[in-house]
């Protein structure tokens, strides 16, 4: 990125800690200066029946999928320049009626409410806040939980009998970060018809 003439930095941390999220934005501001766009792609998936889910698994899923998103949005609201954009990647399972994903979809569900509240709270500064909900994606994130038969089922539910590709989602994020600034408080289901509401 620096070879392309832009400032860049590599930061990492456990974003299930609000203090770490604060530090992330503080450090990003030191490296980059003004922050105009913040995209949260943090997530963890678990496919497990409710009756087999442990308290530790539940806590981990909600810390990663919900708590980290909340404090990411909070710190983005504190640090972004006016007219900034906040985007969180959630899941199309928010509109699905399925088994096994109670802690994954359940942990992502509050992010829709965080998104709407932040969109209202940050509107006076021109900051748009949205969520993007991909369908099952053709990445290692998806395959670890699924059998070959279930992968084929998921494929069969979308256009072209395929899973969502990263290339299907990146242009939507780019659009929300640029020309799509007028869209705010929304969850955009980008999944080839896999789910809708």
PyMOL CGO cylinders between C-alpha atoms (Angstrom):
from pymol import cmd
from pymol.cgo import CYLINDER

trace = [
    CYLINDER, 0.00, 0.00, 0.00, 2.83, 2.37, 0.83, 0.3, 1, 1, 1, 1, 1, 1,
    CYLINDER, 2.83, 2.37, 0.83, 4.31, 1.63, -2.61, 0.3, 1, 1, 1, 1, 1, 1,
    CYLINDER, 4.31, 1.63, -2.61, 1.05, 3.03, -4.01, 0.3, 1, 1, 1, 1, 1, 1,
    CYLINDER, 1.05, 3.03, -4.01, 1.69, 6.28, -2.16, 0.3, 1, 1, 1, 1, 1, 1,
    CYLINDER, 1.69, 6.28, -2.16, -0.66, 5.90, 0.79, 0.3, 1, 1, 1, 1, 1, 1,
    CYLINDER, -0.66, 5.90, 0.79, 0.02, 5.66, 4.50, 0.3, 1, 1, 1, 1, 1, 1,
    CYLINDER, 0.02, 5.66, 4.50, -0.51, 2.19, 5.95, 0.3, 1, 1, 1, 1, 1, 1,
    CYLINDER, -0.51, 2.19, 5.95, -0.01, 0.35, 9.19, 0.3, 1, 1, 1, 1, 1, 1,
    CYLINDER, -0.01, 0.35, 9.19, -0.55, -3.14, 10.53, 0.3, 1, 1, 1, 1, 1, 1,
    CYLINDER, -0.55, -3.14, 10.53, -2.25, -3.34, 13.93, 0.3, 1, 1, 1, 1, 1, 1,
    CYLINDER, -2.25, -3.34, 13.93, -3.65, -6.30, 15.80, 0.3, 1, 1, 1, 1, 1, 1,
    CYLINDER, -3.65, -6.30, 15.80, -5.35, -7.01, 19.08, 0.3, 1, 1, 1, 1, 1, 1,
    CYLINDER, -5.35, -7.01, 19.08, -8.12, -8.84, 20.87, 0.3, 1, 1, 1, 1, 1, 1,
    CYLINDER, -8.12, -8.84, 20.87, -11.13, -6.69, 19.98, 0.3, 1, 1, 1, 1, 1, 1,
    CYLINDER, -11.13, -6.69, 19.98, -13.34, -8.36, 22.58, 0.3, 1, 1, 1, 1, 1, 1,
    CYLINDER, -13.34, -8.36, 22.58, -11.77, -5.86, 24.98, 0.3, 1, 1, 1, 1, 1, 1,
    CYLINDER, -11.77, -5.86, 24.98, -13.17, -2.31, 24.74, 0.3, 1, 1, 1, 1, 1, 1,
    CYLINDER, -13.17, -2.31, 24.74, -9.78, -0.96, 25.84, 0.3, 1, 1, 1, 1, 1, 1,
    CYLINDER, -9.78, -0.96, 25.84, -8.11, -2.76, 22.92, 0.3, 1, 1, 1, 1, 1, 1,
    CYLINDER, -8.11, -2.76, 22.92, -10.62, -1.30, 20.46, 0.3, 1, 1, 1, 1, 1, 1,
    CYLINDER, -10.62, -1.30, 20.46, -9.88, 2.17, 21.87, 0.3, 1, 1, 1, 1, 1, 1,
    CYLINDER, -9.88, 2.17, 21.87, -6.16, 1.53, 21.45, 0.3, 1, 1, 1, 1, 1, 1,
    CYLINDER, -6.16, 1.53, 21.45, -6.71, 0.29, 17.87, 0.3, 1, 1, 1, 1, 1, 1,
    CYLINDER, -6.71, 0.29, 17.87, -8.40, 3.52, 16.83, 0.3, 1, 1, 1, 1, 1, 1,
    CYLINDER, -8.40, 3.52, 16.83, -5.89, 5.67, 18.73, 0.3, 1, 1, 1, 1, 1, 1,
    CYLINDER, -5.89, 5.67, 18.73, -3.00, 3.94, 16.96, 0.3, 1, 1, 1, 1, 1, 1,
    CYLINDER, -3.00, 3.94, 16.96, -4.74, 4.03, 13.57, 0.3, 1, 1, 1, 1, 1, 1,
    CYLINDER, -4.74, 4.03, 13.57, -5.23, 7.78, 13.97, 0.3, 1, 1, 1, 1, 1, 1,
    CYLINDER, -5.23, 7.78, 13.97, -1.54, 8.23, 14.80, 0.3, 1, 1, 1, 1, 1, 1,
    CYLINDER, -1.54, 8.23, 14.80, -0.51, 6.29, 11.69, 0.3, 1, 1, 1, 1, 1, 1,
    CYLINDER, -0.51, 6.29, 11.69, -3.14, 7.48, 9.23, 0.3, 1, 1, 1, 1, 1, 1,
    CYLINDER, -3.14, 7.48, 9.23, -4.20, 10.87, 10.54, 0.3, 1, 1, 1, 1, 1, 1,
    CYLINDER, -4.20, 10.87, 10.54, -7.83, 11.46, 9.66, 0.3, 1, 1, 1, 1, 1, 1,
    CYLINDER, -7.83, 11.46, 9.66, -9.97, 8.31, 9.53, 0.3, 1, 1, 1, 1, 1, 1,
    CYLINDER, -9.97, 8.31, 9.53, -12.80, 8.49, 7.00, 0.3, 1, 1, 1, 1, 1, 1,
    CYLINDER, -12.80, 8.49, 7.00, -13.94, 4.86, 6.72, 0.3, 1, 1, 1, 1, 1, 1,
    CYLINDER, -13.94, 4.86, 6.72, -14.02, 2.03, 9.28, 0.3, 1, 1, 1, 1, 1, 1,
    CYLINDER, -14.02, 2.03, 9.28, -14.95, -1.49, 8.16, 0.3, 1, 1, 1, 1, 1, 1,
    CYLINDER, -14.95, -1.49, 8.16, -15.43, -4.21, 10.77, 0.3, 1, 1, 1, 1, 1, 1,
    CYLINDER, -15.43, -4.21, 10.77, -15.02, -7.72, 9.39, 0.3, 1, 1, 1, 1, 1, 1,
    CYLINDER, -15.02, -7.72, 9.39, -14.50, -9.42, 12.77, 0.3, 1, 1, 1, 1, 1, 1,
    CYLINDER, -14.50, -9.42, 12.77, -16.44, -12.65, 13.16, 0.3, 1, 1, 1, 1, 1, 1,
    CYLINDER, -16.44, -12.65, 13.16, -16.41, -16.17, 14.47, 0.3, 1, 1, 1, 1, 1, 1,
    CYLINDER, -16.41, -16.17, 14.47, -18.69, -18.99, 13.36, 0.3, 1, 1, 1, 1, 1, 1,
    CYLINDER, -18.69, -18.99, 13.36, -19.91, -22.03, 15.28, 0.3, 1, 1, 1, 1, 1, 1,
    CYLINDER, -19.91, -22.03, 15.28, -22.37, -24.62, 13.99, 0.3, 1, 1, 1, 1, 1, 1,
    CYLINDER, -22.37, -24.62, 13.99, -23.62, -26.55, 16.98, 0.3, 1, 1, 1, 1, 1, 1,
    CYLINDER, -23.62, -26.55, 16.98, -27.00, -27.55, 18.44, 0.3, 1, 1, 1, 1, 1, 1,
    CYLINDER, -27.00, -27.55, 18.44, -28.21, -25.39, 21.33, 0.3, 1, 1, 1, 1, 1, 1,
    CYLINDER, -28.21, -25.39, 21.33, -28.31, -28.35, 23.71, 0.3, 1, 1, 1, 1, 1, 1,
    CYLINDER, -28.31, -28.35, 23.71, -24.61, -29.04, 23.06, 0.3, 1, 1, 1, 1, 1, 1,
    CYLINDER, -24.61, -29.04, 23.06, -23.38, -25.43, 23.32, 0.3, 1, 1, 1, 1, 1, 1,
    CYLINDER, -23.38, -25.43, 23.32, -21.28, -24.61, 26.38, 0.3, 1, 1, 1, 1, 1, 1,
    CYLINDER, -21.28, -24.61, 26.38, -21.38, -21.35, 28.29, 0.3, 1, 1, 1, 1, 1, 1,
    CYLINDER, -21.38, -21.35, 28.29, -17.80, -20.68, 27.24, 0.3, 1, 1, 1, 1, 1, 1,
    CYLINDER, -17.80, -20.68, 27.24, -18.72, -21.10, 23.56, 0.3, 1, 1, 1, 1, 1, 1,
    CYLINDER, -18.72, -21.10, 23.56, -21.71, -18.79, 24.00, 0.3, 1, 1, 1, 1, 1, 1,
    CYLINDER, -21.71, -18.79, 24.00, -19.60, -16.13, 25.71, 0.3, 1, 1, 1, 1, 1, 1,
    CYLINDER, -19.60, -16.13, 25.71, -16.89, -16.33, 23.05, 0.3, 1, 1, 1, 1, 1, 1,
    CYLINDER, -16.89, -16.33, 23.05, -19.40, -16.09, 20.19, 0.3, 1, 1, 1, 1, 1, 1,
    CYLINDER, -19.40, -16.09, 20.19, -21.16, -13.04, 21.63, 0.3, 1, 1, 1, 1, 1, 1,
    CYLINDER, -21.16, -13.04, 21.63, -17.89, -11.36, 22.63, 0.3, 1, 1, 1, 1, 1, 1,
    CYLINDER, -17.89, -11.36, 22.63, -16.50, -11.69, 19.10, 0.3, 1, 1, 1, 1, 1, 1,
    CYLINDER, -16.50, -11.69, 19.10, -19.66, -11.18, 17.03, 0.3, 1, 1, 1, 1, 1, 1,
    CYLINDER, -19.66, -11.18, 17.03, -21.52, -8.64, 19.16, 0.3, 1, 1, 1, 1, 1, 1,
    CYLINDER, -21.52, -8.64, 19.16, -19.36, -6.97, 21.80, 0.3, 1, 1, 1, 1, 1, 1,
    CYLINDER, -19.36, -6.97, 21.80, -16.43, -6.33, 19.46, 0.3, 1, 1, 1, 1, 1, 1,
    CYLINDER, -16.43, -6.33, 19.46, -18.83, -4.82, 16.89, 0.3, 1, 1, 1, 1, 1, 1,
    CYLINDER, -18.83, -4.82, 16.89, -20.44, -2.55, 19.49, 0.3, 1, 1, 1, 1, 1, 1,
    CYLINDER, -20.44, -2.55, 19.49, -17.18, -1.07, 20.68, 0.3, 1, 1, 1, 1, 1, 1,
    CYLINDER, -17.18, -1.07, 20.68, -15.84, -0.87, 17.11, 0.3, 1, 1, 1, 1, 1, 1,
    CYLINDER, -15.84, -0.87, 17.11, -18.86, 1.25, 16.19, 0.3, 1, 1, 1, 1, 1, 1,
    CYLINDER, -18.86, 1.25, 16.19, -18.44, 3.31, 19.37, 0.3, 1, 1, 1, 1, 1, 1,
    CYLINDER, -18.44, 3.31, 19.37, -14.79, 4.09, 18.70, 0.3, 1, 1, 1, 1, 1, 1,
    CYLINDER, -14.79, 4.09, 18.70, -15.44, 4.73, 15.02, 0.3, 1, 1, 1, 1, 1, 1,
    CYLINDER, -15.44, 4.73, 15.02, -18.07, 7.25, 16.10, 0.3, 1, 1, 1, 1, 1, 1,
    CYLINDER, -18.07, 7.25, 16.10, -15.52, 8.92, 18.36, 0.3, 1, 1, 1, 1, 1, 1,
    CYLINDER, -15.52, 8.92, 18.36, -12.67, 8.95, 15.84, 0.3, 1, 1, 1, 1, 1, 1,
    CYLINDER, -12.67, 8.95, 15.84, -14.10, 9.24, 12.33, 0.3, 1, 1, 1, 1, 1, 1,
    CYLINDER, -14.10, 9.24, 12.33, -14.06, 12.56, 10.54, 0.3, 1, 1, 1, 1, 1, 1,
    CYLINDER, -14.06, 12.56, 10.54, -17.38, 14.18, 9.73, 0.3, 1, 1, 1, 1, 1, 1,
    CYLINDER, -17.38, 14.18, 9.73, -19.02, 12.54, 6.70, 0.3, 1, 1, 1, 1, 1, 1,
    CYLINDER, -19.02, 12.54, 6.70, -17.28, 9.27, 7.54, 0.3, 1, 1, 1, 1, 1, 1,
    CYLINDER, -17.28, 9.27, 7.54, -18.60, 5.77, 6.92, 0.3, 1, 1, 1, 1, 1, 1,
    CYLINDER, -18.60, 5.77, 6.92, -18.89, 2.79, 9.30, 0.3, 1, 1, 1, 1, 1, 1,
    CYLINDER, -18.89, 2.79, 9.30, -19.58, -0.63, 7.81, 0.3, 1, 1, 1, 1, 1, 1,
    CYLINDER, -19.58, -0.63, 7.81, -19.92, -3.96, 9.63, 0.3, 1, 1, 1, 1, 1, 1,
    CYLINDER, -19.92, -3.96, 9.63, -20.00, -7.38, 7.97, 0.3, 1, 1, 1, 1, 1, 1,
    CYLINDER, -20.00, -7.38, 7.97, -22.78, -9.52, 9.48, 0.3, 1, 1, 1, 1, 1, 1,
    CYLINDER, -22.78, -9.52, 9.48, -24.49, -12.61, 7.97, 0.3, 1, 1, 1, 1, 1, 1,
    CYLINDER, -24.49, -12.61, 7.97, -27.45, -13.45, 5.77, 0.3, 1, 1, 1, 1, 1, 1,
    CYLINDER, -27.45, -13.45, 5.77, -28.42, -15.99, 8.41, 0.3, 1, 1, 1, 1, 1, 1,
    CYLINDER, -28.42, -15.99, 8.41, -30.11, -13.03, 10.12, 0.3, 1, 1, 1, 1, 1, 1,
    CYLINDER, -30.11, -13.03, 10.12, -32.95, -13.67, 7.68, 0.3, 1, 1, 1, 1, 1, 1,
    CYLINDER, -32.95, -13.67, 7.68, -32.77, -17.47, 7.75, 0.3, 1, 1, 1, 1, 1, 1,
    CYLINDER, -32.77, -17.47, 7.75, -34.74, -20.10, 9.62, 0.3, 1, 1, 1, 1, 1, 1,
    CYLINDER, -34.74, -20.10, 9.62, -32.14, -22.79, 10.22, 0.3, 1, 1, 1, 1, 1, 1,
    CYLINDER, -32.14, -22.79, 10.22, -30.65, -25.04, 12.84, 0.3, 1, 1, 1, 1, 1, 1,
    CYLINDER, -30.65, -25.04, 12.84, -27.15, -25.09, 14.29, 0.3, 1, 1, 1, 1, 1, 1,
    CYLINDER, -27.15, -25.09, 14.29, -26.23, -21.42, 14.01, 0.3, 1, 1, 1, 1, 1, 1,
    CYLINDER, -26.23, -21.42, 14.01, -27.95, -20.04, 17.12, 0.3, 1, 1, 1, 1, 1, 1,
    CYLINDER, -27.95, -20.04, 17.12, -24.82, -18.41, 18.57, 0.3, 1, 1, 1, 1, 1, 1,
    CYLINDER, -24.82, -18.41, 18.57, -23.47, -17.19, 15.23, 0.3, 1, 1, 1, 1, 1, 1,
    CYLINDER, -23.47, -17.19, 15.23, -26.62, -15.56, 13.86, 0.3, 1, 1, 1, 1, 1, 1,
    CYLINDER, -26.62, -15.56, 13.86, -27.69, -14.69, 17.41, 0.3, 1, 1, 1, 1, 1, 1,
    CYLINDER, -27.69, -14.69, 17.41, -24.37, -13.00, 18.09, 0.3, 1, 1, 1, 1, 1, 1,
    CYLINDER, -24.37, -13.00, 18.09, -24.59, -10.99, 14.86, 0.3, 1, 1, 1, 1, 1, 1,
    CYLINDER, -24.59, -10.99, 14.86, -28.27, -10.01, 15.33, 0.3, 1, 1, 1, 1, 1, 1,
    CYLINDER, -28.27, -10.01, 15.33, -27.62, -7.18, 17.83, 0.3, 1, 1, 1, 1, 1, 1,
    CYLINDER, -27.62, -7.18, 17.83, -25.33, -5.51, 15.29, 0.3, 1, 1, 1, 1, 1, 1,
    CYLINDER, -25.33, -5.51, 15.29, -28.40, -4.50, 13.27, 0.3, 1, 1, 1, 1, 1, 1,
    CYLINDER, -28.40, -4.50, 13.27, -29.71, -2.59, 16.29, 0.3, 1, 1, 1, 1, 1, 1,
    CYLINDER, -29.71, -2.59, 16.29, -26.29, -1.07, 17.00, 0.3, 1, 1, 1, 1, 1, 1,
    CYLINDER, -26.29, -1.07, 17.00, -26.15, 0.01, 13.34, 0.3, 1, 1, 1, 1, 1, 1,
    CYLINDER, -26.15, 0.01, 13.34, -29.54, 1.73, 13.41, 0.3, 1, 1, 1, 1, 1, 1,
    CYLINDER, -29.54, 1.73, 13.41, -28.86, 3.49, 16.72, 0.3, 1, 1, 1, 1, 1, 1,
    CYLINDER, -28.86, 3.49, 16.72, -25.43, 4.69, 15.59, 0.3, 1, 1, 1, 1, 1, 1,
    CYLINDER, -25.43, 4.69, 15.59, -26.86, 5.88, 12.26, 0.3, 1, 1, 1, 1, 1, 1,
    CYLINDER, -26.86, 5.88, 12.26, -29.26, 8.14, 14.18, 0.3, 1, 1, 1, 1, 1, 1,
    CYLINDER, -29.26, 8.14, 14.18, -26.70, 9.23, 16.77, 0.3, 1, 1, 1, 1, 1, 1,
    CYLINDER, -26.70, 9.23, 16.77, -23.98, 10.07, 14.22, 0.3, 1, 1, 1, 1, 1, 1,
    CYLINDER, -23.98, 10.07, 14.22, -26.29, 11.57, 11.57, 0.3, 1, 1, 1, 1, 1, 1,
    CYLINDER, -26.29, 11.57, 11.57, -25.63, 15.17, 12.63, 0.3, 1, 1, 1, 1, 1, 1,
    CYLINDER, -25.63, 15.17, 12.63, -21.99, 14.62, 11.68, 0.3, 1, 1, 1, 1, 1, 1,
    CYLINDER, -21.99, 14.62, 11.68, -22.91, 13.10, 8.31, 0.3, 1, 1, 1, 1, 1, 1,
    CYLINDER, -22.91, 13.10, 8.31, -21.56, 9.67, 9.29, 0.3, 1, 1, 1, 1, 1, 1,
    CYLINDER, -21.56, 9.67, 9.29, -23.39, 6.78, 7.61, 0.3, 1, 1, 1, 1, 1, 1,
    CYLINDER, -23.39, 6.78, 7.61, -23.53, 3.44, 9.41, 0.3, 1, 1, 1, 1, 1, 1,
    CYLINDER, -23.53, 3.44, 9.41, -24.49, 0.21, 7.65, 0.3, 1, 1, 1, 1, 1, 1,
    CYLINDER, -24.49, 0.21, 7.65, -24.19, -3.56, 7.81, 0.3, 1, 1, 1, 1, 1, 1,
    CYLINDER, -24.19, -3.56, 7.81, -23.57, -5.91, 4.89, 0.3, 1, 1, 1, 1, 1, 1,
    CYLINDER, -23.57, -5.91, 4.89, -24.92, -9.46, 5.19, 0.3, 1, 1, 1, 1, 1, 1,
    CYLINDER, -24.92, -9.46, 5.19, -23.20, -11.88, 2.78, 0.3, 1, 1, 1, 1, 1, 1,
    CYLINDER, -23.20, -11.88, 2.78, -24.55, -15.34, 2.13, 0.3, 1, 1, 1, 1, 1, 1,
    CYLINDER, -24.55, -15.34, 2.13, -22.38, -18.36, 2.88, 0.3, 1, 1, 1, 1, 1, 1,
    CYLINDER, -22.38, -18.36, 2.88, -19.00, -17.39, 1.49, 0.3, 1, 1, 1, 1, 1, 1,
    CYLINDER, -19.00, -17.39, 1.49, -16.56, -19.49, -0.46, 0.3, 1, 1, 1, 1, 1, 1,
    CYLINDER, -16.56, -19.49, -0.46, -13.82, -19.03, 2.17, 0.3, 1, 1, 1, 1, 1, 1,
    CYLINDER, -13.82, -19.03, 2.17, -12.24, -21.22, 4.88, 0.3, 1, 1, 1, 1, 1, 1,
    CYLINDER, -12.24, -21.22, 4.88, -14.51, -19.42, 7.39, 0.3, 1, 1, 1, 1, 1, 1,
    CYLINDER, -14.51, -19.42, 7.39, -17.48, -21.37, 5.99, 0.3, 1, 1, 1, 1, 1, 1,
    CYLINDER, -17.48, -21.37, 5.99, -16.23, -24.87, 5.22, 0.3, 1, 1, 1, 1, 1, 1,
    CYLINDER, -16.23, -24.87, 5.22, -15.06, -25.93, 8.68, 0.3, 1, 1, 1, 1, 1, 1,
    CYLINDER, -15.06, -25.93, 8.68, -18.63, -26.30, 9.96, 0.3, 1, 1, 1, 1, 1, 1,
    CYLINDER, -18.63, -26.30, 9.96, -20.30, -27.90, 6.97, 0.3, 1, 1, 1, 1, 1, 1,
    CYLINDER, -20.30, -27.90, 6.97, -20.58, -31.33, 5.40, 0.3, 1, 1, 1, 1, 1, 1,
    CYLINDER, -20.58, -31.33, 5.40, -20.22, -31.64, 1.62, 0.3, 1, 1, 1, 1, 1, 1,
    CYLINDER, -20.22, -31.64, 1.62, -23.99, -32.25, 1.42, 0.3, 1, 1, 1, 1, 1, 1,
    CYLINDER, -23.99, -32.25, 1.42, -24.79, -29.06, 3.32, 0.3, 1, 1, 1, 1, 1, 1,
    CYLINDER, -24.79, -29.06, 3.32, -22.34, -27.08, 1.17, 0.3, 1, 1, 1, 1, 1, 1,
    CYLINDER, -22.34, -27.08, 1.17, -24.25, -28.27, -1.90, 0.3, 1, 1, 1, 1, 1, 1,
    CYLINDER, -24.25, -28.27, -1.90, -27.55, -27.30, -0.26, 0.3, 1, 1, 1, 1, 1, 1,
    CYLINDER, -27.55, -27.30, -0.26, -26.25, -23.79, 0.47, 0.3, 1, 1, 1, 1, 1, 1,
    CYLINDER, -26.25, -23.79, 0.47, -25.01, -23.48, -3.11, 0.3, 1, 1, 1, 1, 1, 1,
    CYLINDER, -25.01, -23.48, -3.11, -28.43, -24.53, -4.41, 0.3, 1, 1, 1, 1, 1, 1,
    CYLINDER, -28.43, -24.53, -4.41, -30.14, -21.66, -2.58, 0.3, 1, 1, 1, 1, 1, 1,
    CYLINDER, -30.14, -21.66, -2.58, -28.41, -18.85, -4.50, 0.3, 1, 1, 1, 1, 1, 1,
    CYLINDER, -28.41, -18.85, -4.50, -28.28, -17.71, -8.11, 0.3, 1, 1, 1, 1, 1, 1,
    CYLINDER, -28.28, -17.71, -8.11, -26.02, -19.76, -10.33, 0.3, 1, 1, 1, 1, 1, 1,
    CYLINDER, -26.02, -19.76, -10.33, -25.80, -22.55, -7.74, 0.3, 1, 1, 1, 1, 1, 1,
    CYLINDER, -25.80, -22.55, -7.74, -22.82, -20.86, -6.09, 0.3, 1, 1, 1, 1, 1, 1,
    CYLINDER, -22.82, -20.86, -6.09, -21.62, -19.50, -2.79, 0.3, 1, 1, 1, 1, 1, 1,
    CYLINDER, -21.62, -19.50, -2.79, -20.96, -15.81, -2.21, 0.3, 1, 1, 1, 1, 1, 1,
    CYLINDER, -20.96, -15.81, -2.21, -17.51, -14.71, -3.35, 0.3, 1, 1, 1, 1, 1, 1,
    CYLINDER, -17.51, -14.71, -3.35, -15.34, -12.01, -1.75, 0.3, 1, 1, 1, 1, 1, 1,
    CYLINDER, -15.34, -12.01, -1.75, -15.56, -10.26, -5.12, 0.3, 1, 1, 1, 1, 1, 1,
    CYLINDER, -15.56, -10.26, -5.12, -19.36, -10.07, -4.68, 0.3, 1, 1, 1, 1, 1, 1,
    CYLINDER, -19.36, -10.07, -4.68, -19.04, -8.18, -1.39, 0.3, 1, 1, 1, 1, 1, 1,
    CYLINDER, -19.04, -8.18, -1.39, -16.03, -5.89, -1.88, 0.3, 1, 1, 1, 1, 1, 1,
    CYLINDER, -16.03, -5.89, -1.88, -17.81, -3.63, -4.43, 0.3, 1, 1, 1, 1, 1, 1,
    CYLINDER, -17.81, -3.63, -4.43, -20.74, -3.15, -2.04, 0.3, 1, 1, 1, 1, 1, 1,
    CYLINDER, -20.74, -3.15, -2.04, -18.39, -2.09, 0.76, 0.3, 1, 1, 1, 1, 1, 1,
    CYLINDER, -18.39, -2.09, 0.76, -16.61, 0.25, -1.69, 0.3, 1, 1, 1, 1, 1, 1,
    CYLINDER, -16.61, 0.25, -1.69, -19.96, 1.72, -2.78, 0.3, 1, 1, 1, 1, 1, 1,
    CYLINDER, -19.96, 1.72, -2.78, -21.10, 2.33, 0.82, 0.3, 1, 1, 1, 1, 1, 1,
    CYLINDER, -21.10, 2.33, 0.82, -17.76, 3.99, 1.54, 0.3, 1, 1, 1, 1, 1, 1,
    CYLINDER, -17.76, 3.99, 1.54, -18.07, 6.33, -1.46, 0.3, 1, 1, 1, 1, 1, 1,
    CYLINDER, -18.07, 6.33, -1.46, -21.12, 7.03, -3.64, 0.3, 1, 1, 1, 1, 1, 1,
    CYLINDER, -21.12, 7.03, -3.64, -23.51, 5.16, -1.32, 0.3, 1, 1, 1, 1, 1, 1,
    CYLINDER, -23.51, 5.16, -1.32, -23.08, 7.64, 1.54, 0.3, 1, 1, 1, 1, 1, 1,
    CYLINDER, -23.08, 7.64, 1.54, -26.83, 8.43, 1.56, 0.3, 1, 1, 1, 1, 1, 1,
    CYLINDER, -26.83, 8.43, 1.56, -27.64, 4.85, 2.61, 0.3, 1, 1, 1, 1, 1, 1,
    CYLINDER, -27.64, 4.85, 2.61, -27.55, 4.62, 6.40, 0.3, 1, 1, 1, 1, 1, 1,
    CYLINDER, -27.55, 4.62, 6.40, -28.97, 2.47, 9.17, 0.3, 1, 1, 1, 1, 1, 1,
    CYLINDER, -28.97, 2.47, 9.17, -29.44, -0.45, 6.78, 0.3, 1, 1, 1, 1, 1, 1,
    CYLINDER, -29.44, -0.45, 6.78, -28.53, -4.11, 6.55, 0.3, 1, 1, 1, 1, 1, 1,
    CYLINDER, -28.53, -4.11, 6.55, -27.87, -4.99, 2.92, 0.3, 1, 1, 1, 1, 1, 1,
    CYLINDER, -27.87, -4.99, 2.92, -28.41, -8.66, 2.15, 0.3, 1, 1, 1, 1, 1, 1,
    CYLINDER, -28.41, -8.66, 2.15, -25.92, -9.52, -0.60, 0.3, 1, 1, 1, 1, 1, 1,
    CYLINDER, -25.92, -9.52, -0.60, -26.32, -13.21, -1.18, 0.3, 1, 1, 1, 1, 1, 1,
    CYLINDER, -26.32, -13.21, -1.18, -27.65, -14.04, -4.65, 0.3, 1, 1, 1, 1, 1, 1,
    CYLINDER, -27.65, -14.04, -4.65, -31.16, -14.69, -3.32, 0.3, 1, 1, 1, 1, 1, 1,
    CYLINDER, -31.16, -14.69, -3.32, -30.06, -17.02, -0.52, 0.3, 1, 1, 1, 1, 1, 1,
    CYLINDER, -30.06, -17.02, -0.52, -32.27, -15.20, 2.00, 0.3, 1, 1, 1, 1, 1, 1,
    CYLINDER, -32.27, -15.20, 2.00, -34.36, -12.05, 2.10, 0.3, 1, 1, 1, 1, 1, 1,
    CYLINDER, -34.36, -12.05, 2.10, -36.82, -10.25, 4.29, 0.3, 1, 1, 1, 1, 1, 1,
]
cmd.load_cgo(trace, "trace")
